[in-house]
Amino acid sequence: MTKHKIYTMSFAKVYPLYVSKAEKKGRTKLEVDEIIRWLTGYTQDELEEQLRKETDLETFIKEAPLINPSRALIKGVVCGVRVEEIKEPIMQEIRYLDKLIDELAKGKSMDKILRS
């Protein structure tokens, strides 16, 4: 069985799209970074290293230092699919990140996005 092509995409190619989406709605790169760090447990330096290495998305998720257990509170639809119903673990983690960035772009407060 072949992997979904999103798994092999470089995180460094997807990241600017997240930042652009946020900035178009008046949010910041710092907020995007905070969301990514919250979800994955990467420090800022580790996140920047992953970008420099052009790590693929699958590896980025698999090597995440500490996937946040509160991610189970993330609910909703991304790309027409409910994130809480995605069966494949790596795809679900990728879609959790997509959903958080969507929430940022829609103007949600960081407290709500980070399930504080």
KOLSEKE-241594 format. One record per residue: residue number from 1; residue in three letters; x, y, z of N, C-alpha, C, O in turn. Coordinates in Angstrom, 3 decimals. Each point is the difference from the previous one (the first is absolute). Example, Ala and Ser with C-alpha at 12.3 -4.5 7.8 and 13.67 -1.06 7.14 Angstrom:
<1, "ALA", <13.190, -5.690, 7.800>, <-0.890, 1.190, 0.000>, <0.900, 1.200, 0.000>, <1.036, -0.019, 0.665>>
<2, "SER", <-1.386, 1.069, -1.385>, <0.820, 1.190, 0.060>, <-0.770, 1.090, 0.730>, <0.509, 1.108, 0.169>>
//
This chain:
<1, "MET", <0.836, -1.185, 0.000>, <-0.836, 1.185, 0.000>, <0.884, 1.253, 0.000>, <0.924, 0.103, 0.807>>
<2, "THR", <-1.197, 0.829, -1.689>, <0.815, 1.210, -0.081>, <-0.479, 1.024, 1.028>, <-1.178, 0.056, 0.353>>
<3, "LYS", <2.119, 0.739, 0.108>, <-0.319, 1.045, 0.972>, <-0.725, 1.143, -0.687>, <0.196, 0.261, -1.187>>
<4, "HIS", <-1.024, 0.405, 1.948>, <-0.641, 1.218, -0.480>, <1.105, 1.018, -0.275>, <0.964, 0.084, 0.760>>
<5, "LYS", <-1.094, 0.678, -1.824>, <1.087, 0.914, -0.371>, <0.268, 1.086, 1.041>, <1.100, 0.551, 0.038>>
<6, "ILE", <-2.071, -0.235, 0.799>, <0.238, 1.012, 1.036>, <1.091, -0.451, 0.971>, <0.710, 0.834, 0.561>>
<7, "TYR", <-0.571, -2.151, -0.356>, <1.015, -0.510, 0.923>, <1.413, 0.337, -0.460>, <0.889, 0.232, 0.819>>
<8, "THR", <-0.692, -0.208, -2.122>, <1.341, 0.235, -0.537>, <0.282, 1.476, -0.280>, <1.115, 0.358, -0.379>>
<9, "MET", <-2.114, 0.491, 0.564>, <0.200, 1.432, -0.205>, <0.912, 0.551, 1.090>, <-0.095, -0.398, 1.162>>
<10, "SER", <0.957, 1.292, -1.537>, <0.894, 0.642, 0.954>, <-0.803, 0.929, 0.911>, <-0.809, 0.798, -0.472>>
<11, "PHE", <1.039, -0.910, 1.769>, <-0.637, 0.918, 0.947>, <0.385, 1.442, -0.342>, <-0.801, 0.916, 0.179>>
<12, "ALA", <2.019, -0.719, -0.667>, <0.474, 1.340, -0.376>, <-0.803, 0.586, -1.167>, <-0.019, 1.217, -0.179>>
<13, "LYS", <-0.633, -2.052, -0.605>, <-0.839, 0.491, -1.110>, <-1.415, 0.331, 0.495>, <-0.646, 0.908, -0.523>>
<14, "VAL", <0.176, -1.634, 1.516>, <-1.347, 0.207, 0.538>, <-0.033, 1.169, 0.990>, <-0.968, 0.759, 0.047>>
<15, "TYR", <2.020, -0.630, 0.729>, <0.078, 1.025, 1.042>, <-0.291, 1.420, -0.508>, <-0.788, 0.711, 0.624>>
<16, "PRO", <1.403, -0.276, -1.740>, <-0.305, 1.366, -0.473>, <-1.476, 0.178, -0.379>, <-0.529, 1.110, 0.058>>
<17, "LEU", <-0.122, -2.194, -0.442>, <-1.432, 0.074, -0.316>, <-0.808, 0.242, 1.271>, <-0.967, 0.763, -0.006>>
<18, "TYR", <1.369, -1.418, 1.096>, <-0.651, 0.245, 1.292>, <0.181, 1.461, 0.412>, <-0.955, 0.662, 0.407>>
<19, "VAL", <2.177, -0.172, -0.516>, <0.302, 1.379, 0.401>, <-0.774, 0.985, -0.877>, <-0.583, 0.959, 0.506>>
<20, "SER", <0.579, -1.193, -1.801>, <-0.712, 0.880, -0.928>, <-1.494, 0.047, 0.311>, <-0.606, 1.071, 0.014>>
<21, "LYS", <0.021, -2.237, 0.233>, <-1.425, -0.070, 0.323>, <-0.301, 0.819, 1.245>, <-0.985, 0.738, 0.044>>
<22, "ALA", <1.834, -0.869, 0.963>, <-0.194, 0.742, 1.245>, <0.174, 1.505, -0.213>, <-0.819, 0.797, 0.459>>
<23, "GLU", <1.889, -0.416, -1.158>, <0.294, 1.419, -0.191>, <-1.059, 0.706, -0.842>, <-0.277, 1.180, 0.218>>
<24, "LYS", <-0.316, -1.887, -1.173>, <-1.078, 0.592, -0.812>, <-1.195, 0.392, 0.859>, <-0.785, 0.874, -0.369>>
<25, "LYS", <0.659, -1.528, 1.516>, <-1.120, 0.271, 0.908>, <0.427, 0.815, 1.222>, <-0.715, 0.064, 1.000>>
<26, "GLY", <1.908, 0.564, -1.099>, <0.450, 0.878, 1.064>, <0.656, -0.703, 1.181>, <0.193, 0.607, 1.053>>
<27, "ARG", <0.150, -1.875, -1.219>, <0.687, -0.732, 1.064>, <1.486, -0.033, -0.323>, <0.418, 0.540, -1.024>>
<28, "THR", <0.393, -1.168, 1.881>, <1.442, 0.103, -0.157>, <0.697, -1.356, -0.127>, <-0.550, -1.047, 0.342>>
<29, "LYS", <1.774, 1.112, -0.845>, <0.870, -1.175, -0.065>, <0.264, -0.529, 1.408>, <0.070, -1.211, 0.211>>
<30, "LEU", <0.074, 2.116, 0.744>, <0.233, -0.405, 1.392>, <-1.146, -0.859, 0.524>, <0.225, -0.961, 0.736>>
<31, "GLU", <-1.443, 1.306, -1.112>, <-1.159, -0.793, 0.426>, <0.004, -1.374, -0.673>, <-0.316, -1.008, 0.632>>
<32, "VAL", <0.673, 0.976, -1.915>, <0.111, -1.284, -0.711>, <1.033, -0.881, 0.699>, <-0.245, -1.180, 0.254>>
<33, "ASP", <1.394, 1.763, 0.052>, <1.060, -0.752, 0.683>, <-0.471, -0.516, 1.356>, <0.288, -1.138, 0.373>>
<34, "GLU", <-1.010, 1.978, 0.359>, <-0.497, -0.408, 1.318>, <-0.946, -1.200, -0.124>, <0.057, -0.929, 0.806>>
<35, "ILE", <-0.909, 0.958, -1.805>, <-0.927, -1.113, -0.239>, <0.775, -1.277, -0.315>, <-0.290, -1.063, 0.550>>
<36, "ILE", <1.263, 1.174, -1.428>, <0.791, -1.181, -0.388>, <0.753, -0.547, 1.210>, <0.038, -1.212, 0.210>>
<37, "ARG", <0.556, 2.093, 0.580>, <0.729, -0.445, 1.200>, <-0.950, -0.649, 0.997>, <0.344, -1.016, 0.605>>
<38, "TRP", <-1.533, 1.584, -0.424>, <-0.992, -0.558, 0.923>, <-0.402, -1.415, -0.425>, <-0.089, -0.906, 0.829>>
<39, "LEU", <-0.150, 0.731, -2.119>, <-0.466, -1.289, -0.499>, <1.089, -1.065, 0.030>, <-0.268, -1.157, 0.324>>
<40, "THR", <1.501, 1.545, -0.660>, <1.065, -0.987, -0.235>, <1.034, -0.125, 1.115>, <0.674, -1.025, 0.106>>
<41, "GLY", <-0.543, 2.043, 0.715>, <1.018, -0.036, 1.038>, <1.376, 0.458, -0.461>, <0.941, 0.008, 0.794>>
<42, "TYR", <-0.805, 0.374, -2.066>, <1.285, 0.543, -0.460>, <0.262, 1.332, 0.684>, <-0.929, 0.767, 0.250>>
<43, "THR", <2.201, -0.490, 0.056>, <0.383, 1.348, 0.423>, <0.095, 0.853, -1.265>, <-0.073, -0.523, -1.112>>
<44, "GLN", <0.236, 1.829, 1.282>, <0.139, 0.865, -1.176>, <1.241, -0.383, -0.802>, <-0.044, -0.053, -1.229>>
<45, "ASP", <1.149, -0.214, 1.921>, <1.230, -0.394, -0.700>, <-0.194, -1.318, -0.755>, <0.444, -0.136, -1.140>>
<46, "GLU", <-1.103, -0.824, 1.775>, <-0.255, -1.295, -0.661>, <-0.914, 0.169, -1.207>, <0.201, -0.639, -1.032>>
<47, "LEU", <-1.203, 1.500, 1.163>, <-0.908, 0.273, -1.113>, <0.776, 0.594, -1.177>, <-0.173, -0.421, -1.144>>
<48, "GLU", <1.022, 1.393, 1.433>, <0.794, 0.631, -1.057>, <0.968, -0.997, -0.638>, <0.264, 0.078, -1.199>>
<49, "GLU", <0.262, -1.007, 1.984>, <0.883, -1.041, -0.539>, <-0.773, -0.926, -0.946>, <0.521, -0.391, -1.045>>
<50, "GLN", <-1.737, 0.045, 1.402>, <-0.836, -0.832, -0.874>, <-0.252, 0.718, -1.332>, <-0.009, -0.628, -1.059>>
<51, "LEU", <-0.191, 1.922, 1.123>, <-0.195, 0.784, -1.221>, <1.275, 0.016, -0.842>, <-0.057, -0.165, -1.218>>
<52, "ARG", <1.200, 0.363, 1.863>, <1.282, 0.014, -0.723>, <0.275, -1.341, -0.677>, <0.481, -0.048, -1.132>>
<53, "LYS", <-0.790, -1.039, 1.840>, <0.257, -1.346, -0.528>, <-1.016, -0.414, -1.078>, <0.175, -1.013, -0.675>>
<54, "GLU", <-1.234, 1.814, 0.530>, <-1.075, -0.312, -0.946>, <-0.574, -1.399, 0.251>, <-0.232, -0.778, -0.926>>
<55, "THR", <0.015, 0.491, 2.197>, <-0.577, -1.263, 0.444>, <-1.377, -0.190, -0.632>, <-0.777, 0.948, -0.110>>
<56, "ASP", <0.482, -2.186, -0.306>, <-1.338, -0.251, -0.551>, <-1.014, -0.011, 1.146>, <0.363, -0.184, 1.162>>
<57, "LEU", <-1.636, 0.383, -1.505>, <-1.040, 0.117, 1.018>, <-0.124, -1.253, 0.866>, <-0.195, 0.099, 1.211>>
<58, "GLU", <0.306, -1.254, -1.817>, <-0.109, -1.236, 0.781>, <1.093, -0.062, 1.074>, <-0.282, -0.305, 1.159>>
<59, "THR", <1.511, 0.588, -1.541>, <1.110, -0.019, 0.944>, <-0.159, 1.104, 1.040>, <0.278, -0.211, 1.180>>
<60, "PHE", <-0.721, 1.375, -1.612>, <-0.224, 1.125, 0.915>, <-0.944, -0.414, 1.131>, <0.246, 0.309, 1.165>>
<61, "ILE", <-1.316, -1.004, -1.515>, <-0.960, -0.451, 1.009>, <0.576, -1.150, 0.821>, <-0.083, 0.012, 1.228>>
<62, "LYS", <0.667, -1.004, -1.898>, <0.530, -1.170, 0.718>, <1.106, 0.362, 0.983>, <0.123, -0.628, 1.052>>
<63, "GLU", <0.682, 1.633, -1.384>, <1.120, 0.393, 0.855>, <-0.358, 1.105, 0.996>, <0.859, 0.475, 0.743>>
<64, "ALA", <-2.110, -0.077, -0.731>, <-0.417, 1.052, 0.931>, <0.308, -0.426, 1.430>, <-0.346, -1.108, 0.408>>
<65, "PRO", <0.997, 1.990, 0.354>, <0.422, -0.362, 1.354>, <-1.147, -0.382, 0.942>, <0.138, -0.927, 0.798>>
<66, "LEU", <-1.265, 1.635, -0.889>, <-1.100, -0.264, 0.919>, <-1.312, 0.474, -0.621>, <-0.365, 1.171, 0.104>>
<67, "ILE", <-0.329, -2.095, -0.746>, <-1.301, 0.348, -0.572>, <-0.938, 0.321, 1.165>, <-0.133, -0.787, 0.937>>
<68, "ASN", <-0.507, 1.940, -1.006>, <-0.824, 0.488, 1.104>, <-1.244, -0.880, 0.190>, <-0.781, -0.183, -0.934>>
<69, "PRO", <0.602, -0.355, 2.135>, <-1.174, -0.854, 0.238>, <-1.329, 0.755, -0.135>, <-1.036, -0.617, -0.245>>
<70, "SER", <1.059, 1.930, 0.400>, <-1.224, 0.795, -0.136>, <-0.477, 0.113, -1.445>, <-1.069, 0.551, -0.262>>
<71, "ARG", <1.861, -1.073, -0.674>, <-0.416, 0.057, -1.408>, <-1.296, -0.769, -0.220>, <-0.719, 0.257, -0.965>>
<72, "ALA", <0.417, -1.199, 1.853>, <-1.245, -0.764, -0.118>, <-1.230, 0.909, 0.132>, <-1.110, -0.395, -0.359>>
<73, "LEU", <1.313, 1.602, 0.873>, <-1.091, 0.965, 0.127>, <-0.276, 0.724, -1.311>, <-0.991, 0.723, -0.108>>
<74, "ILE", <1.849, -0.904, -0.886>, <-0.166, 0.664, -1.297>, <-1.084, -0.739, -0.768>, <0.101, -1.201, -0.253>>
<75, "LYS", <-1.130, 1.936, -0.108>, <-1.139, -0.570, -0.734>, <-0.275, 0.879, -1.207>, <0.360, 1.177, -0.017>>
<76, "GLY", <-0.996, -1.749, -0.984>, <-0.420, 0.788, -1.143>, <0.419, -0.607, -1.317>, <0.544, -1.103, -0.058>>
<77, "VAL", <-0.811, 1.852, -1.006>, <0.192, -0.493, -1.354>, <1.173, 0.710, -0.676>, <0.120, 1.224, 0.050>>
<78, "VAL", <0.738, -2.021, -0.680>, <1.087, 0.503, -0.834>, <-0.042, -0.808, -1.295>, <-0.042, -1.230, 0.029>>
<79, "CYS", <0.054, 1.915, -1.140>, <-0.039, -0.660, -1.309>, <-1.193, -0.957, -0.090>, <0.099, -1.072, -0.597>>
<80, "GLY", <-1.211, 1.466, 1.188>, <-1.223, -0.792, -0.080>, <-0.041, -1.228, 0.889>, <-0.917, -0.814, -0.117>>
<81, "VAL", <1.894, 0.663, 1.005>, <0.077, -1.174, 0.867>, <0.071, 0.457, 1.454>, <0.736, 0.932, 0.322>>
<82, "ARG", <-1.489, -1.578, 0.548>, <0.054, 0.302, 1.431>, <1.327, -0.517, 0.559>, <0.303, -1.188, -0.109>>
<83, "VAL", <0.485, 2.081, 0.707>, <1.333, -0.385, 0.474>, <-0.049, -1.079, 1.070>, <0.893, -0.843, 0.082>>
<84, "GLU", <-1.928, 0.870, 0.729>, <-0.087, -0.988, 1.075>, <-0.350, -1.402, -0.503>, <0.087, -0.969, 0.754>>
<85, "GLU", <-0.482, 0.859, -2.023>, <-0.372, -1.301, -0.565>, <1.070, -0.596, -0.921>, <-0.181, -1.096, -0.531>>
<86, "ILE", <1.279, 1.802, 0.345>, <1.073, -0.501, -0.867>, <0.668, -1.182, 0.692>, <0.433, 0.109, 1.147>>
<87, "LYS", <-0.353, -1.226, -1.839>, <0.526, -1.236, 0.594>, <1.529, -0.086, -0.040>, <0.607, -0.543, 0.923>>
<88, "GLU", <0.017, 1.065, -1.971>, <1.451, -0.126, -0.169>, <0.674, 1.046, 0.905>, <-0.220, 1.196, -0.190>>
<89, "PRO", <1.029, -1.616, 1.163>, <0.550, 0.916, 1.008>, <0.816, 1.175, -0.544>, <-0.173, 1.128, 0.460>>
<90, "ILE", <1.049, -1.371, -1.419>, <0.828, 1.100, -0.530>, <-0.876, 1.016, -0.738>, <0.175, 1.208, 0.158>>
<91, "MET", <-1.106, -1.697, -0.955>, <-0.911, 0.902, -0.720>, <-0.813, 0.817, 1.009>, <-0.216, 1.195, -0.202>>
<92, "GLN", <-0.227, -1.827, 1.270>, <-0.779, 0.720, 1.004>, <0.836, 1.117, 0.627>, <-0.505, 1.103, 0.209>>
<93, "GLU", <1.767, -1.375, 0.090>, <0.866, 1.031, 0.589>, <0.195, 1.170, -0.966>, <-0.021, 1.160, 0.412>>
<94, "ILE", <0.210, -1.467, -1.689>, <0.155, 1.051, -1.017>, <-1.264, 0.833, -0.076>, <0.064, 1.227, -0.076>>
<95, "ARG", <-1.203, -1.881, 0.094>, <-1.285, 0.716, -0.089>, <-0.307, 0.778, 1.278>, <-0.658, 1.039, -0.055>>
<96, "TYR", <1.128, -1.531, 1.208>, <-0.132, 0.798, 1.220>, <0.712, 1.340, -0.187>, <-0.543, 1.051, 0.339>>
<97, "LEU", <1.749, -1.097, -0.877>, <0.756, 1.229, -0.226>, <-0.742, 0.906, -0.982>, <-0.112, 1.205, 0.225>>
<98, "ASP", <-0.391, -1.785, -1.307>, <-0.784, 0.781, -0.967>, <-1.183, 0.685, 0.683>, <-0.270, 1.177, -0.240>>
<99, "LYS", <-0.425, -1.917, 1.083>, <-1.183, 0.531, 0.689>, <0.386, 1.151, 0.932>, <-0.703, 1.008, 0.061>>
<100, "LEU", <1.804, -1.150, 0.658>, <0.433, 1.073, 0.893>, <0.345, 1.267, -0.777>, <-0.321, 1.105, 0.435>>
<101, "ILE", <0.969, -1.265, -1.573>, <0.338, 1.163, -0.831>, <-1.279, 0.630, -0.558>, <-0.101, 1.224, -0.084>>
<102, "ASP", <-0.868, -2.048, -0.295>, <-1.303, 0.520, -0.441>, <-0.647, 0.837, 1.104>, <-0.515, 1.089, -0.256>>
<103, "GLU", <0.548, -1.603, 1.471>, <-0.590, 0.728, 1.129>, <0.709, 1.336, 0.212>, <-0.649, 1.008, 0.279>>
<104, "LEU", <1.956, -0.996, -0.410>, <0.767, 1.246, 0.123>, <-0.450, 0.996, -1.063>, <-0.256, 1.167, 0.297>>
<105, "ALA", <0.165, -1.637, -1.531>, <-0.389, 0.875, -1.112>, <-1.444, 0.500, 0.143>, <-0.346, 1.058, -0.524>>
<106, "LYS", <-0.476, -1.806, 1.221>, <-1.399, 0.402, 0.202>, <-0.163, 0.944, 1.182>, <-1.114, 0.423, 0.311>>
<107, "GLY", <2.223, -0.092, 0.350>, <-0.051, 1.004, 1.049>, <-0.207, -0.517, 1.410>, <-0.207, 0.795, 0.916>>
<108, "LYS", <0.257, -2.104, -0.714>, <-0.144, -0.526, 1.359>, <1.149, 0.494, 0.875>, <1.104, 0.249, -0.486>>
<109, "SER", <-1.376, -0.112, 1.761>, <1.052, 0.413, 0.937>, <0.973, -1.159, 0.194>, <-0.365, -1.166, -0.153>>
<110, "MET", <1.595, 1.500, 0.487>, <1.020, -1.029, 0.212>, <-0.394, -0.919, 1.155>, <0.292, -1.195, -0.048>>
<111, "ASP", <-0.945, 1.718, 1.079>, <-0.444, -0.851, 1.109>, <-0.934, -1.105, -0.488>, <0.118, -1.149, 0.425>>
<112, "LYS", <-1.028, 1.490, -1.304>, <-0.934, -0.998, -0.515>, <0.712, -0.969, -0.956>, <-0.247, -1.206, 0.035>>
<113, "ILE", <1.116, 1.732, -0.872>, <0.732, -0.848, -0.952>, <0.853, -1.022, 0.750>, <0.059, -1.169, -0.379>>
<114, "LEU", <0.599, 1.620, 1.445>, <0.895, -0.875, 0.757>, <-0.733, -0.760, 1.106>, <0.623, -0.601, 0.875>>
<115, "ARG", <-1.924, 0.638, -0.926>, <-0.859, -0.762, 0.935>, <0.401, 0.256, 1.446>, <0.096, -0.924, 0.807>>
<116, "SER", <0.140, 2.221, -0.489>, <0.406, 0.377, 1.364>, <-1.202, 0.133, 0.915>, <0.154, 0.311, 1.181>>
//
